[in-house]
Amino acid sequence: MSWATAPSSTSHAARFHGLILCYDAAMEPNTLLNGIFLTAAEFFALAALFGGLAFVLTHLVRAAGRLPVAGRVDLARAQRLSRTGLLLLFLVSAAALLIFNASLMLQGRDVRAATVELITTTMPPGFWQRLGIGVALTAGMAFLARYGLRLLSRALPWAQRQVRRVEAIQISDERLSFFFRLLDQTIGIGVWLFVAISGAGLLGLPAVAGETLAVALRIFLIVQAGRMLVGMLGSIINTLDALSETYLRNRELDLFYDHLRGLIPLLSRAVQYIIYVQAISLALAQIAPLAGYAGYGTRIIQAIGIVFLGLVLIEVLKLLINTFYLVRGELSAAQWQQRLTFAPVMKSAAQYVVMFGGGLLILATLGFDIGPILVALGGLSLVVGLAAQPVTTDLISGLFILFENLFLVGDYIETGEARGVVEMIDVRTTRIRDPDGQLHLVRNGQIGSIVNYSKGYVYAVVMISVSADTNLDQAFAVIRQVGQELDVRFEEVLEPTLIQGIEEFGNDTVLIRTLTRVKPGCHQQMSRELRLMIKLAFEREGIAMDPEPPVVVAARQVLLSSRAIGVERQGQ
């Protein structure tokens, strides 16, 4: 069948009239009516298809709204844009359908026959049968998924209540609710992604569509599993802690566990980082172009494990030093003081060795060759030793102080402007606490002459000032008596107080010097006690410690003179 054309010299109306005459001659009214009805049916079918796509898209956007990243995305705007895109696509498809069917009817062809011919010639045999079966199965899976998820959403609260009743599980209500809420979200989105993957295969979509959805499903499950583990990590560790405390109590490991219990927050943080790294590694492994980078995750996890185990080893070594080395037993005071001095140095040395070894292991784990690094460190140490001579001097001086026992922790020393009790001797510095409570940090290389008041014994020197007219024999007797009482009252006193004699004297005062042999580090306190006891004893005996002021002496002389004159007059 061909189009009827008018000569080119005719008007447009004549040509259109010829076209209508040719169309009426070629097509029967029933065929035209069938074509119109079939076009209308195809239009409504196309509208139903796009309506279903809009329905699915709306549910997908709602499901995406529950994801963690939903707060950073304007989902309402995304939904409006997607609906506008679907509407434009529907309008273009509807216009193409109407134009195609209109062209068939204008050519005088049967729309139904032409459509069937197009479908049967362009599609492979059995395509429509498989498509129908695929649509039916996909719809069935969607129906089962929808109602199955409804049943699951009702069952999860019951499971949550059952878990809350288990006393052995140490978990808060907030964390438990978070876990089950995340579990509900994971199952819901995962089921719909699985339905989409199965539907893509049943509907005969390109393989890349199913593979992309499968990768998205695996990555989603990995991320959600990591989130659930991190959310429940604290509760899991607390539960294990409670169980360990129950089964380790009153056993040999109890001491170690109590000491290492402070590392639980560090363990939680390390496991959290391991979960993050492992989740990222598994996600990268699902993406073919990025799968080669997934192997770095294992190395990073090993490095995190080395750091944590190194910190555990440091704490264990400190515990062993405290348990087996810092034991008083039958040690003398000097031996015990020496151990108190060496213990911090041993802990610092163990910490540095473990940190250095752990750093080398981390570098080796990350793929670096540590041989050249060790050689470079040797050369670097030589350069640093030459450039940082004060540091080297501090280290060497600290070693000599320790091994020669110049002073120990607890000694009362004086060096430079620092004077007080030694609190700690480190490899570089010495910490001295003065009587006012101030802490002096003295570099070992700067320590020059040392006065150690804690070697064997020390004298508590007390200078006593008395009035010049005091009976010195009486004062000496009182001081000796007080010295004996001091020796009886305080175990820090090694010998009674010794009077060395008169240190100074003048017109008004006499200065008496006394010595009391006491234990190291106790001379200041014993000097204070001795002064207080002598003061009280002198007050009881009426011994004046300070001369009277000149004004008082003059007033007394005037008073005595006036009394004498009054007595003479009465006698006359």
C-alpha positions, 0 to 999 in steps of 0.5 A: 500500500502506497501513499496517494500524492497530489501534484506539486502545483496543488494546494495543501488542502488538495493534498490533504484531501487526496490523502484522506481519500486514499486512506479511506479506500485502503482501510476499513472502519473496523480496522481503524476502530481496533487500532484506536482501542489498541492504542488506548490500551497500550497507553494505559499499560504504559501509564501503569508501568510508570506508575509502578516504577514511581511506587517502587521509587518512593519506597526505595527513597523511604528506605534510604531515609533510614540510612546513616547518610540520609541526614546529609542528603535532601531526600525530598528534593531527590524524590521530586527530581526522580518523579519529574524525570519519570514523568518526562520519560513517560510523556516521551514514551507516550508521544512515541507510542501515539506517533508510531500507531498513528503512522501505522493507521495512516499507512492503512496497516493493522495496528495489532498485526504490525505490533505483533509482527514487530514483537515477534521479529525483534524479540527472540523466541520464548521471550515474552513467555519468560518475561511473563513468568519473570514478572509473576515470580518477581511480583510474588517475591515482592509480595512475600518480602512485604508481608514477611518483613511485617511479621519480622517487625512484630517478632523483633520486639519480642526477641528484644524483650527476651534478650533483656531478660538474660542477666549474663548479658551486660547491655543498656536498654539504649544500646539494645534498642539501637541494635534491634533497630539497626537489625530491622533496617538491615534486614528490610533493605537487604531483602528488597535488594535481594528481590531486585537482584532476583528480579533483574535475573528473572526479567532478563535484564543485562548481567551488569545490572544484577552484578551491580545490585549484588555488589551493592547488597554485599557492601551494604551488609558489610557496612551494617554488620560493622555498625552493629558490631561497633554499637554492641562492642562495649556491651560485649566487652562488659559481658566478657569482663563480668564473666572473666571476673566471675571465673578468674576470682580467687585464682592465680590470674586474678592479680594480673587481671585486676592490673590489666583491667585498666586496658579495657577502654584501649581494647575497645578502641583497638577492636573498633578500629579493627572492625572499621578497617576490616569493613573497608577492606571487605567493601573494597574487595567487592569492587573489581577496580579497587580489589587490589587495595583490600590487602592493605587492610590486613596489614593495618589490622596487624599493626593495630594488634601489635600496638595493643599487644605492645601496651599489654606487654608494657603493663605486664612487665611493670606488674612483674617488676612490682610483684617480684622485684618490689618485695620488701621481705627481709631487705634492709632499709638501704636495700629497699631504698635501692630497689625503689630507685631502680624500679622506675628505671627498669620500667622506663627501659622496658617501655622503651625497648617494647616501643622500639621493637613494636615500631620495627614490627609495624614497619615490617608488617607494612612491607618496609625492609627494616635492615636498611632502617636499622643501619640508618638508625645506627648512623642517625644515633651517632649524629644525634649523639654528637649534636645532642651532647647534653642529652647524652651527658644526662643519660651517662650521669644518670647511670653513674648516679644509679650505679654508684648510689650517690643518692636514692629515692627518699634521700634528703639531698641538696644540689645547687638551688634544689633541696628536698626529698628525692622522689624519682631518678629517671635516666635523664632527670631527677625529681626533688620535692622541697619542704615547701612542696615545690617539685624541682626537675634537675637534669642529671648532667647539671648535678654538681656537688651533692649534699646527702643528708640520708647516708647513715645518720644526720645531726639535727642542729639546734641553736638555743638563745638564752638571756645573758644573766641565765644560770647556764648550769640550770639551762644545760641540765634542762636541755639534757633532760629534754634531749633524753625525753626526745630520745625516748619519745621518737624512734628516729632519734639515735642518741640523746642530745649533745650540748657542744657548748656556747657558740656565741655570746654578747651583752644580752644573749648567749647562743648554745649549740646542740647536736642530736643524731637522728636517722637520715631525712628526719633532722628537720622534723626532730629539730622542730620537736626539740625546739618545742620541748625546750621552749616548754621546759624553759617556761616551766623552769623560769629560764628566759630565752630572750633578753628584755627590751631596754625600755622594759629594763629602764622602767624596772630600774626606775621602779626599783629606785622609787621603791627604795627611796620610799622605804628610806623616807618611811624609816626616817 
